[in-house]
Amino acid sequence: MVARGASRAERRDAQASIRAVLLAGTAICGLGFGGQAAWAQAVIPADMSVPDDAQMFLEADTVTYNTDNSIVTASGGVRIDYGSYKLVARNVTYDQNTRRLVASGDVELQQPDGNKVYADSIDITDDFRDGFVKALRIETPDNTRFAARDAVRQDGSVTTFQQGVYTACEACRENPDRAPLWQVKARRIVWDQTEKEVRYYGAKFELLGVPIAYMPYFQSPDPTVKRKTGFLTPTFKSSSNLGYGLRTPYFIDIADDKDVTLSGTYYTKQGFLAEAEYRQAFENGFFTLQAAGISQNDPDAFAGDNVYNTTTGELIRASPDFDNTERGMIGSKAQFALSERWTLGWDVMVQSDENFSATYEIPGYGDTVKTSEIYLTGLGDQSYFDLRGQKFQYQSVNPNAADTQPLVAPSFDYERIEQEGVLGGEVKLEMNVASLHRDDGSVNPICATSLYLVNDMYEACRAPFAGQSQYRTDLLRYNALEGDYTRVSTDLAWRDAYTLQSGLVLTPMASARGDFYAADMYSSGFNNTFGPQGALSLDDTGTRGMATAAMEARYPYLIETANSSHVIEPIGQVILRPDEQKIGLLPNEDAQTLVFNTANLFALDKFSGYDRIEGGSRANVGVKYAGNFDGGYSVNAVFGQSYHLGGVNSFAQTDLALVGYDSGLESGRSDYVGSIAVGTPIGVTLGTQARFDEESFAVRRTDVFGTYGSSDATATVTYTNIDAQPIYGSIEDRSQITGSGTLKFAENWSAFGSVGYDIKNQSVVEKTFGIGYADECFSLLVSYQDTVNRYSQESDSSRLMFTIGLRTISDFGYSYDLGDDG
């Protein structure tokens, strides 16, 4: 121990007493940090105690010891260092008789965890139990602040703050006396260290110094404890079908690795919704189990979602919300890392009907499209493994839409790539297994006997066969078949690249694929005034295969100028293979979409899935261009065409999903496809892609996009126009424009919005906009969303959402459904 500014004799006589002063100084830490723990995580844990061999140092202008009354006094720039604790004050007095230590005058105490305590004076016993602090102010490393007129600690664990103030906002640098953005003021704050809770009496929430809410009593967990049993912040909800609701969660801390949250929401129209969620963490993953249920008081409130006969008023189809009273769900999620390369997990939901979780917005399960699955994945250096079972759940007011979703078990994908094998180049092995079951099917009568007589459909069904005397009166699209279907596919492919001295790059390719399938599927078709039509049955087991040999030639040509560089690359492919087998005789589950553009112009197989295999010989030709210019400008473009050389053209054949018609590939010479994108140094990117008729060069499909990005704003605009496709049931052109953007218009303030506009029907199909504020301690979000789902079975909806976040306190949210059009 060292004392400066005192005589040698004074220092020697006070040696033992000063040690008592220093020990009592650590008691100051006990009060100061124990008090702040109510908000700033400042409880002194066991591992923060001072080591037994720690030396104590005292520095002061003068140190005196009064032997008559056993009082040690240090004054003038007092500094005490003990272990990692540091105390600074103008004066420190220790009374050996009362065993109390008093520090006064600009007291500052720094704790090893970084917390800083400021006070006018501190009076505390040296046994860490009781004390008094005058004019307390505390700052913590996580930028939270606490102040009080005075604080008293009793029984070693209960600290009472009089006229306490708490905030997580930083003081204004220009005007430190100005009120922070928000703060909580309380007449009295009691922190119970044993119960790990903080109680507020007469609490006021202030925003910019203006009171906005008052609570006579408010309780929160001790912030030093990450998890504590108690009520969480309630949320308010509103819906025209459900009424007003208040969701109140109650959290139960079972152990450090597990907890339960019980929630209850009372809706004024539908009654009480009960929810429960169990969570458990493990060293290698997590597991959750969630359940919810309600007995609806007023199912008739959902009658607007039913479908009625417009003539007789008879109920044709009841929505699940209307047709069920006792409703509920059980869901579970989990993920476990079995090793560095293998992961096992699941995300499953079982519910009483098709739309319960979406209607009541069950957290984690309320999406319109929900996929329940269990999976095992593995990732190697050059391999990938994915095995899963899936149930696609479409939550909709139309129960038929949910019934057509399949159960897939299993779905398996495996891929391995080997470089520089026996043949050189790259060898890739791909395997895919899909086995599915579906309870109900879906068929779209494009040109059926009862429909083609209608004028529009008459012309629509005639268009694909223009120049012929026949009319298709039996063309149907089977979107989904009932029953069971299994397919196992294996594909082995090889490719290598050779660059000739002339610069020509030749890439030979070869592949062999084999499939095993077993189908027991059917469709009952549809009924009309002429009786049942379109019934179909597929009951077959067998194999099919495809061998492919291809050669690709590229000749990149570089042109450099003083201000730019250009690469022009003509590309040609020749693909030789036999005809596709069993076209239209097998289900098509995963290859129902086909958009021919520059993205798949040079793909060996342009189908999107495994159920179709492109057959017949074909040539793909085109040219790519890439230009870079001074100033940061760039241009990338592709233009090309595909030619059917021989055999059966897969895209001109009728499969069950009618994929290929109107794709631009169904004729011997395909439509032209082109794309161009322009980049600029100011953050603007513009691009377009289009498909042009091979004879008239008329535009069949156009996509245009533009993006902008900077530190303060982002924007995206897209426009799509698609010609009428009668074979797919679209007898008119379709065009839509969508736009979205964000803007930071002031410090901490931002706005966002999006809009979708159907040009043909002159209607807004979706719009969203909102405004938000966020800084280090406060966040505000107000948003409005309006959706007109003309292309799905969902009801139109308008929703207003309002959320306020107070850092370290809670988030307060309100969601209001402005109306369901039904």
N, C-alpha and C positions, 0 to 999 in steps of 0.2 A: 504494500500500500504506500502511496506517495502523496504527501500533502505539501502544497506550495503556498508561500505567503505567510506562514506561521513560524514561530521560533522553534529551535530544536527541542527545547524542553516541552513546549506545548504539544508538539507532534508526538513526543515520546509518551507524555502523560495520557494523551487522547487515543493512543493506539488501539486499545481494546474497545473503547466506545465507538470509534469510527467504524470498526468492523460491524458493530451492531447497526450503525447508520446504513452501511452498505447492504446488509441483510434486509433491513427494513425497506431499502430502496427497491429491492426485488418485489416486495409486497405491493409497491406502487404499480408494478406491472400487473399484479394480480387483479387490482381494481380496474385500472384503466382499460386493460384488454378484455377483461371479463365483461365490463359494461358495454363495450363496443360490439361484442360478439352478437348482441341482439340484432345487428344489421350488417356488420362488416367482417364476419368470420374471424373474430379476434380472440376466441377462447384459447387459453394457453394449454396446448396438449402436453402429455407427459414427456414427449421427446424434446420439448423446448425448455426443460429445466436446466439450470446452470450446472456445469460439471463440478464434481467435488473438488477438483484440483484447480479450479478457476481462480485467478488472482483478481483482487479488487483494487481499483484505482480511484482516488478522489483528487480532484483539482479544484481549487477555490482561491480567492484572494486572501481570505482569512478563515482560520478554523480555531474555535475556542471550546474549552470544556469547563463547565461549571461543576466543581466537585460537590458543592453544597446541595444542589438539587438534581445532580446527575443528568444534566442536559448538555448535549453536544450541538454546536451551532457552526454551520459553514455558510459563508456569505460571499457575494461578489463573484459572478461568473462560475457558479458551481457546476461541476461536471463529474458524474459518477459513471464509471464503466465497470460492468460486472458480467463476465461472459460475453454474450452478444447483446445485452441490454445496455442502453445509453440513456442517462437522465441528465437534463440540463435545466437549471433553475437559477433564480437570483439568490434565493435563500433556502437552506435545508436545516431543519431542527429535529433532533431526536431526543425524546424523553424516555430515559431508561425505566423510570418508575411506572409510567402508564403504558410503556412499550408501544408508543405511537410515534410516527414520523410525519412531519409536515414539510412539504415543499411548496414554495410560493414564488410568485413573480415570473411570468412568462414560462411556465413549466412546459417542457417538451420531453416526451418519453418515446423512444424508438424501440420497437420489439423486433426480434430476429426475423419474423415473417414479413417485415416491411411496414406494418401498421404504425401510424404516428398518432400519439395522443397529445393534445394541447389543452391546457387548463390554466386558470388563474391560481388555483391552489389545490393541493391534494393532502388529505389527512387520512391515514390508514394505519391499522394495527400491523404488527410485524408477523402475525400468524396467517396472513392472507385472507382472513375471514371477513372482517368488517371495515368499512371506511366511508369517507365522504369526499366528493370531488366538486369543486366550485367552478362554474363556467367552463364546462367540458366541450371540447371539439375534437373529433377523430377523423382521420383520413386513412383510407386503406389502399393497398396496391391495386385493387380492382375498381378504383374510382368511385367508391361510395363514401358518404359523409354523414356524420351524426353529431348533433350538438344538443346541449341541455343546460338549463340554468344551474342545476346542481344534480348530483347523483349520490345515492346512499346504497351501500351494500350491507346485507344482513345475512346471518346464518351461513356465511361462506358461499352461498349459491344464488341468492335472490338480490337483484339490483333494481332499484327504482329510480327512474329518471323523471325529474319534474320539468314541465314545459319543454318536452323533447321535440326535436326536429330531425327528420331523416330525408335524404335525397340521394339519388345516384347520378345527379347532374353536376357538371363542373361549374365553378363560379365564373361569371363573366370577367374576362381579363380587363376590359376597359372600365367596368363598373362592378367591382367585387361586392359592393353592398346591395346590388340589385338582386331581387328574388330569383332563384333558379327557375328553370322551365316548369318543373313540378317538384313538390315536396309534400311530406306528410307531417303535420303538426299534431301533437297530442298533449292534453293536459297532464297525463301521467302515463308512463310506459314502464311496465314491469317485465323484467327478463328473469325467468326461472331456469337456472342452469341445470337443475336436476331433472325437471320435466321437459327440458329442451323446447321451450315455447316462449313466445313474446306476446304480451297482452297490452292492448292500447285502449285507453279510456279517454273518451272525448276527442276522437281523431277527426281531423279535417284534411281533405285532399285539396291542394291548391295548384292551380295552373296559372303560371305567370303572376303569382302572387294573389290571385283571385280564388276564393274558395268555390269549389265546384261540387263537393259532396261532403256530407257529414255522417259519421257513424259513431253512435254512443259507445259501441264496443267493437273491437276488431282484433282478431287473433291470427298469428302466423307462426309457422315453425321457426325454430332457431336457425338462422341462415348458415350457421356452422355445420348443421346437419343437412346433408343432401336429401334425405328421405325421412319423412315423419308422418305418422298417421294423423289424418285430419281432413277437413273439407277443402276442396280445390275451388278455383274460381268458377262461379256459375256462368252459363251462357244462355242468351235469350234467342228464341226461334219463333217464326211465325209462318203460317201457310194457310191458304184459303181452304184446303181440305182438312188440315190437322188442327187449325186454330192457333192460339198463342201457347207457347211452351217455355218453361224454365228448366234447363238441364243442370242438376246439382250433383257433381261427382264427389265421392268420399274415398280417400286413399288410405289403404291399410298397409303399413310397412311390416311385412312378416319377418324378413331378414335382409341382409345386405344384398343377397342375390335373388330375392323374390318379393313380389308384392301383389296386391289385389286392388282394383279400382271398381267401386260400386257406384252406379249412376242411376238417377231417376229423373224422368222428364214427364211432367203432367201437361198434356195438351187439352185445351178447353173443349175441343170437339171429340177427340178420340180417347181420352183417358190417360192412364199411367203407363209409360214405357219404362221397363226395367232393363238395365244393362249391367253386365259384370265382365271384367277382364282380369285374367291371371297372367303374370309375366314372370319368367325365371331366366336368369343368365347363367351360363356355364363358361368354363375356361375357353372352350372352342366354339361357342355359338350362343343361341338364345331360343326360347320357346314361349309362345303365347297361346292362350285359350280364351275365347270371347263368346258371349252369349247375350241375346236380347229377346224380349218378348212383350206382347201387348194383347189385351182383349179389347178390340175396337168398340167404342160406344156408338159410332155413327158411320157405318159403312156406306150409307146412302150419300154421304158427302162426295164420294168418288163416282157417282153415277154419270158425271160428265165424260168419263173416260170409256164408257160402254159404247157399243155399236148397236144401233137400233134400225129396224126396217123403216125407211122413210115413209112408206105408204101405210103400213099396218101398225107401226109403233112397237112391233114385237122385238124383244131383246135377241139379237143375233150373237153377240159376243160380249161377255162380261169381263171387265178388267180384274186382275187379281186383287186389287185394293178393295173393289166393291164386293167381290165374291167370297171373301174370307173375313172371319171375325177373330178367331184365335190365330195369331200370327207370331212367328219367331224365327230365330236363326242361331246356329252354332258355327263358329269359325276358329281356325287355328293357323298360326304361322310359325315357322322354325327354320333355322339355318345353322348347320354345323360344319366346321372345317375338319374333315377326317384326316387330312394331311395338307401339306403345302400345295398339292395338286388336285385334291378331291374335295368336293363339297356336296353335302346331302341337305335337302331342305324341302319344305312344303308350304303351300298357301291354299287352304281349302275352306269351302263354305257350304253348309247345308242349311236350307231354309224351308219354311212351310209352303211358300208359293214363290212365283217368279219375280216378284217386285218388292218384297218386304224391305230388304236392306236399302234399296234405292229410295223408296218412299220416305223412310224414317232416317235416312242419312246416317247409317251406322258407320262410325269411323273405321276406315280401312276396307269397307266392304260395300260402299254405296255407289260405286261406278256403274254406269249403264252396261258396259262390257266388262265382265269379271271372269277371269280364268282361274279355276281351281286346279291345282297341280301339285304333284310330288315329283321331285327330280333328283338325279345324281349326275354331276358334271365332273369332268376331268380335263385338265389342260396340260399337255406336254410341250416339249420344245418344238416339235413339228407334228403334233397330233391334237385332236379334239374329240371328246366323248361326251354325249348328252343323251341321257335316258330319262324319260318322264312319262307320267300319265296325266291326262288333261281332261277337264270338263269345261266346255265353253258355256258360260251362263250369260244370257242376254236379259237384263232386267228391264222389263217393258210392261206397258199397260196392255199389250197384246200377248196373251199366253201362247199363241201359236208360234210367235217368233222364238220363244224360249224352247219350245218342244223340238224345233228343227236343229238345235245346236247339238253336236255329237259328243259322245264320250270317247276319247282317244286313249287307248291303253294296250300296248305301249306306243310311244313315239320315240324313235331312236335315231340318232345321227352320229356317225363316226367319220372322221377324216384324218388321213395321214399323208404327209408329203415327204418324199425322199429325194435328196439332191445328189447328182452325180452318181447314179446307180450304174448297173452293168451297161446300159445303153447310153449313159450320159444324160444330161438334161435333167428334167424333173418328172418324177412319177408320183401320181396322186391317186389314192384309194378313197372312195367315198361309199358309205353304206347308209341306207335309210330304210327304216321299218315303220309302218303305220298300220295300226289296227283300230277300227272304230265301230261304234254302235250308235244308231240313231233311232229314236222312238217315232218320229213323225217326219214326213217329207214335205217338199215344197216344189211346186211346178208352176211355171208361168206360160199360159197358153198364148204364144205370140201370134200364131195364125191358125186358129181353130175354126171348125165349121160354123160355130155360132158367132164368131167374131169378125171373120173376114168380110161379111156382108156390110158391116158398118163402113161408111165412106173412108174415114181416115185409115182404118186397118186394111181396107180393101187395097188402097194405094200402097200402104206400108208392106203388105205381103206380096204385092206385085213387084215392088221395086227391086228386090234382090234377084228377080228373074226377068228383068226387062229384056225385050227382044224375043221372049219365048211366049208361046201361047198358053202355057200352063200357069196355074196359080197354086201356091202352097196353102192348103187348107188344114194341114195337120202338123204344122211346125210348133213344137213345144220346147221350152227350156226347163230342164230338170235341175233346179238349183240344189236340191238335196234329195237323196233317196233314203227310204226306211230300210233298216236291217243292219247286216254286218258285212264288213269289208276289211281284208287284210292284204297288204302288199309288202314284199321284201325286195329291195333294189340294191344292186352292187354295181359300181362303175369303177373301172380301172383306166386311167388316162396317162398318156406320156406326151411330153413336148420338149423341144429343144430349139435353140436359136443359133443361126450361123450368119455371120456378117462377111460378105464378100469384099474383095478389095475395091470394087466399084461403089461400095456403100449400100448395096442392096442387102436387106435383112430377110432371110428365109427362116420360117418357123414351121417345121413339120409337126403334125399332131396326129395322134391315134388314140382311140378309146374303144372299150368293149363294155357293154352293159347287159345285165341279165336281171329279169324280174320274175318273182313267183307271186301269184295272186290267188285269192279265194274270195268270191263275191256271192253273197246271198242277200240281195237287195231288191226292192220293188217300189213301185209307186202306183197308187190307185187312181192317178190322174185327177180329173176334176169332173164335176157334174154341171150340166146346163139343160136347157129346154130340149136338147136333142138326146139327152141321156149321158151316161158316163163316157168320157173320152180320155185317151192318153194313158191307159193302164200299161204298166211296164213291169217285167220281171227279169232279173239277172241272177242266174244260179249257175256258177261256173268256177272251176278251179283249173289252173294251168300255168304256163310260163310264156314269156316273150323275151326278145332280146334285140339288141341293136349294136352294130359295129360301125365305126366311123373312122375315116381317114381323111385328113385335111392338110392343106398347105397354105400358109399365109406369106405374102410378100409385101414388104414395106420398103420405101425408098425415101428416107428423110433427106431433104435438100435444104441447106443452110444458106441464107442470104444475109450479109451484114453490110450495113451502111454506117455513115458517120453518126447517125442519131437513132438507129434502130437495128433490131435483128429479127429475122423471119425464118421460120421453119415450115416448109411445105412438105407434106408426107402423103403421097398416094398409097393406098392400101388395097390389096385384093386378096380374097380368100376363095378357095375351091374346096368344097366339102362333098365327099362321096360316101353314100350309105344306102342301104336298102329301104324299102317302104316301112312306114310305121305299122305295127301289127295291131289288130283288134280295135280299130278306131270306131268309137261309138258303141262298142260291145262291153266296155268296162266303165265303172264309175269314174267321174272326174271330181275329186274332192279338193285338190290343192293347186290346180292349174286353171282356175276359172277366170283369171284376169290376164289380159294381154294388151299392152300398149307398145306399139312399134314406134321406136324413136332412135336417136343416135346412141342412146345408152346401151341398147342391145343389138345394134346394127351388125356388129362383128361377133356376136355370141354364137357358138356352135349350136346351141339349143335355145330358142327364144321363148319357150314355154316357161312359166313361172314356177312350176312344181314338177313332181315326179310322175304324176298320173298320166301325163301326156309326154311322148317322146317325139321330137321333130324327126321326120323321116324324109326320104327322097334326097337327091343330089341338088346342091344349091351353090351359088356364087354370091358373095357379098363384096361390093366394091364401093370405094369412097375416097375422100381426101380430107386430111386434117391440116389445120393451119394454126400456128401459134406465133404471135408477134409481140415484141416488147419494145417500147418506145421511151425516149428520154422523158423525164418528168414523172415516171411511174405509171404510164398508161400501158395496158395490155389488151390483146384480142385473142380469143380462142374460138375456133369454128370447126364444124364437121358437116360434111354433106355426102350423101351416098344413096345407094339403092341395092336391093337384093333381087336375085334372079333364080327362079326354079328351073333346074337344068334337066331333070329327068325323074322318073318314078312318080309316085303318088304324092301330091302336094298336101301335107298334113293340115295346112291352114284352110284348105278348101273343102275339107271333109266335115260331115256333121257328127259331132260328138254330143253327149247328153247335155252338156252345158253350152253348146253352140259357140265354143271358143274358136276363134279364127275368122269367122265372118266379119266383114267390115274392119278387119285389123290392118288392111293394106298389104297383106302378104298372101291373100287368097288367090291372086292371079299369077300368071307365069312371070310377069315383070311387076315387081312390087311398087307401091307408092314411093316417092322420094321423101327422104327425111333430112332435116338440117337443123343445126343449132349454132348459135353464136352468143358469146358472152364478152362484155367489155368491162375492164376494170380501170378505175381512175385513182389518182393519188389523194383525192378528197374524200375517200370513203364510199363513193357511189359505184355500184356494180349493176349493170343492165344486161339482160339476156333474154333470148327467145328461142323456142324450138317449135318446129312445125312439121306437119306431114302433108304432102301435096299429091294430088291425083296423078297417076302415072301417064294418063293420056291428056287430060285437059289442064293439068297443073293447078287445078282448083284446090284451095286450102281445105283439108279435111279435119285437121285439128291444129289448134294454136295454143301455145302456152307462153306467156310473157311475164317476166318478173323484173323487179328492181329492188335493190336494197341500199340502205345508207347506214353507216355506223360511225360514231365518234364518241368521245368521252361524255358528251352531254345529250346525245340523241341517237335513236335507232329507228329505222323505218323499213317496212317491207310491203310491196304491192305485187299481187299476182293476178293475172287475167287468163282465163281458160275458155276456149270456144271449141265445141265438139259438134260436128255435123250429125244430123239425124242418123240413128242406127236402128232401123226397123226390126232387124233380126233380134236385137236385144230389148225390144219393146219401147224404144225411144223414137217416136215418129216425128219429133221436132228438134231443131237445133237447140243446143244447150250452151249457155254462156254465163259466166259468173266472174265477178271481180271481188277480191278480198284485200284488205289492207290492215296493217297493224303498226304500232309505233310506241316509243317511249320518249319522254322529253324531261330533262332536268332543267327547269326554268328558273331555279333559284337555289341557294345553298340549302341542302337537306330536303328540297321539295322536288317532286317528280310527278309527271302525269303519264297515263298510258291509255291505250284504246285500240279497238279493232272493230272492223265492220265487214260483213259479207253481203253482197248485193247480187240478186238474181236479175240479170239484165233482161232476159226473155220475158219473165213475168213481172218485171218492174216492181220488185219487192225486196226489202231488207230481210235476209234470212237470219242474221245474227249481228248483234252489236254489243260491245263491252267497252266501258270506259271507267276511269277512276283517277283518284289523286292520292298521293301518299307523302308522308313526311317521316324522316328517320334521322336521328342523331345518336349520340352516345348513350342517351338515357331514356329516350321517348320515341315512340313510333305511332303513326296514325295512317289508317288505310280506309278509304271510302270508295266503293266500287258498285257499279250497276251493270247487270247482264240481262240481255233480252235475247231469247233464242226462238226461232220459228223453224221447227224441225219438219219441214215439208217432205224430207226424203227418208224419214224413219217413222216408227210407230209411236214415238214419244210425244207427250203433250207439249204445247208451247209453254214457255215459262218466262217470268220476269222476276229478278231477284236483286235486292239491295243489301249490301253487306257493309258492316261498319265495325272496325277493330281498333282498339287503343292498347298500346303496349307500354307498360312502365317497367323498366329494367329492374330486376331483382324483386319486384313486387308481384306483378301478374299481368296477363293479357285479358282485356274485357272485349267480348265480341257480341254482335247482334246481327242476325240474318233474318231478313223479312221477304217473304214470298209475296210479290205484288199481285199475283193472280195466276191461276191455271185456266187456260182457255178450254182445256179438255179436248 
